[in-house]
Amino acid sequence: MLPSITFLLTATLLAITPGPGIAYVVARTVAGGRAEGIASCIGTAIGGMAHVLAAALGLSLLLAQSALAYTIVKYLGAAYLIYLGVKILVSRAASTELPTIERAGTSKALRDGVLVEALNVKTAMFFLAFIPQFVSANHALASQFILLGTICVLLNAAVDVLAVLAANRFVASGTAKATRERLLSRVSGATMLSLGLIVAAANRES
């Protein structure tokens, strides 16, 4: 099964939308240099794959039992994406400020990256909301989920690496930084909201 163009476009758009993941790897780069930043990218990718595999095994068992469950999960996922978008857009506190991170060495940066992503409930929720919108009930669900999830993780990792390589440009200070944070927050919220509306109306033939 090949991923659809719609999936690839939306997954790419979501990957390049700045968020906590990019902020984390950039902060790690600022604290410990490029090597720690790259190590943290590898770690978050491993953590992301843990979510993909867990969701693929659990969700596929559920959805295989009932067409109604399949439909419910798809629409709940769309609703969750819309909720995230609205929440980001209306939140005055939304920001892409870098977390405070100390230099730790590449090995610890890798371990921390795995733990940060693997223990991130929001990542699990996002995969459960996003990927089912693009799987077909007529094919093996687990293999579809793993394929699409892996593509998402690889896209996110590629963007994270680019962010690490350009970290100095992300760490500007002053008014320009505050303005950029507000803009990125709005872009992130609008992306989530638009995606939720699109998937709610599409894929009904799946």
Buried (B, 14 or more C-beta within 10 A) or exposed (E): EEBBEBBBEBBBBBBBBBBBBBBBBBBBBBBBBEBBBBBBBBBBBBBBBBBBBBBBEEBBEEBBEEEEEBBEBBEEBBBBBBBBBBEBBEEEEBEBEBEEBEEBEBEBBBBBBBBBBBEBEEBBBBBBBBBBBBBBBEEEBBEBBBBBBBBBBBBBBBBBBEBBEEBEEBEEEEEEEEEBBEEBBEBBBBBBBBBBBBBBEBBEEB
